[in-house]
Amino acid sequence: MNKVHVKTGDTVIVLSGKDRGRKGKVLAVSPSEGKVIVEKINMVTKHIKPRSMGETGGIVEAEGAMYACKVQLVCPRCNKPTRVGHKLYEDGSKERVCKKCNEAF
């Protein structure tokens, strides 16, 4: 099982590709593939076939998966792209911290 540095609900910025510089919210994370799906980023067109009577088919736009290494977490406190650090407490709990402002989130 691989680890991914972002979680569902995090705000991230895209580092490379056609959507470079855009911010979005993480909708889904797939650690086994090392990919994430970000809201309104990497939009792809899918051809949907109608499965039942009355259902419409056609071309639908949806978010495509992208590699997690192409996104960087945006700190909710200082609002800057940052790497993720971890802070260990004496009671055994662990918390993510911003490397720039050193605040926990």
KAJOVEN-V630503 format. One record per residue. N is the residue number from 1. RES is the residue in three letters. PHI is phi in whole degrees, -180 to 180 (none if undefined). PSI is psi in whole degrees, -180 to 180 (none if undefined). D_CENTER is the distance of its C-alpha to the mean C-alpha in Angstrom with 1 decimal. Layout:
N,RES,PHI,PSI,D_CENTER ; N,RES,PHI,PSI,D_CENTER
//
This chain:
1,MET,none,129,18.0 ; 2,ASN,-93,154,15.4 ; 3,LYS,-102,145,13.3 ; 4,VAL,-121,140,9.7 ; 5,HIS,-79,-5,9.3 ; 6,VAL,-119,157,6.2 ; 7,LYS,-120,166,6.9 ; 8,THR,-63,132,6.6 ; 9,GLY,99,-13,7.6 ; 10,ASP,-71,151,6.5 ; 11,THR,-95,130,7.0 ; 12,VAL,-129,162,6.0 ; 13,ILE,-120,142,8.6 ; 14,VAL,-84,131,9.1 ; 15,LEU,-91,-31,11.9 ; 16,SER,-149,160,13.7 ; 17,GLY,106,-171,14.6 ; 18,LYS,-68,-22,15.9 ; 19,ASP,-105,26,13.2 ; 20,ARG,-58,133,13.6 ; 21,GLY,92,-9,13.7 ; 22,ARG,-87,146,11.9 ; 23,LYS,-103,151,9.7 ; 24,GLY,-164,169,7.5 ; 25,LYS,-98,137,6.1 ; 26,VAL,-75,123,3.3 ; 27,LEU,-92,-38,6.4 ; 28,ALA,-151,150,6.7 ; 29,VAL,-128,134,6.7 ; 30,SER,-121,92,9.8 ; 31,PRO,-64,-31,11.4 ; 32,SER,-66,-34,14.5 ; 33,GLU,-94,-16,13.2 ; 34,GLY,73,32,10.7 ; 35,LYS,-122,158,8.2 ; 36,VAL,-133,156,4.9 ; 37,ILE,-116,123,5.5 ; 38,VAL,-112,139,4.8 ; 39,GLU,-63,127,8.0 ; 40,LYS,62,20,10.9 ; 41,ILE,-120,143,9.6 ; 42,ASN,59,53,11.3 ; 43,MET,-72,130,13.8 ; 44,VAL,-124,157,16.3 ; 45,THR,-100,135,19.6 ; 46,LYS,-120,141,20.7 ; 47,HIS,-95,116,24.3 ; 48,ILE,-104,129,24.9 ; 49,LYS,-95,137,28.4 ; 50,PRO,-66,130,30.1 ; 51,ARG,-95,-26,30.6 ; 52,SER,-137,171,33.3 ; 53,MET,-66,135,36.0 ; 54,GLY,89,-16,34.9 ; 55,GLU,-82,139,31.3 ; 56,THR,-96,142,30.3 ; 57,GLY,-102,-170,28.6 ; 58,GLY,137,-163,27.4 ; 59,ILE,-101,125,24.6 ; 60,VAL,-122,141,21.3 ; 61,GLU,-93,136,18.2 ; 62,ALA,-145,161,14.8 ; 63,GLU,-75,136,11.2 ; 64,GLY,-100,157,11.2 ; 65,ALA,-75,148,9.2 ; 66,MET,-138,157,8.6 ; 67,TYR,-66,140,9.2 ; 68,ALA,-67,-24,7.0 ; 69,CYS,-72,-13,10.0 ; 70,LYS,-91,1,9.6 ; 71,VAL,-123,152,7.0 ; 72,GLN,-130,139,8.5 ; 73,LEU,-67,140,8.2 ; 74,VAL,-104,125,10.5 ; 75,CYS,-67,129,13.3 ; 76,PRO,-71,-19,14.3 ; 77,ARG,-88,-53,17.9 ; 78,CYS,-95,-7,18.6 ; 79,ASN,60,34,15.9 ; 80,LYS,-121,149,15.6 ; 81,PRO,-66,134,13.0 ; 82,THR,-149,161,13.9 ; 83,ARG,-85,161,13.8 ; 84,VAL,-100,129,13.7 ; 85,GLY,-111,170,17.2 ; 86,HIS,-128,141,18.7 ; 87,LYS,-118,125,21.9 ; 88,LEU,-97,135,24.3 ; 89,TYR,-104,164,26.8 ; 90,GLU,-69,-24,30.3 ; 91,ASP,-82,2,29.7 ; 92,GLY,97,-5,27.2 ; 93,SER,-81,157,24.0 ; 94,LYS,-130,143,21.0 ; 95,GLU,-137,146,18.7 ; 96,ARG,-83,141,15.9 ; 97,VAL,-131,153,17.3 ; 98,CYS,-79,135,16.6 ; 99,LYS,-76,-18,18.5 ; 100,LYS,-91,-51,19.8 ; 101,CYS,-101,-6,21.2 ; 102,ASN,61,27,21.4 ; 103,GLU,-98,144,20.4 ; 104,ALA,-80,146,18.9 ; 105,PHE,-145,none,15.9
//
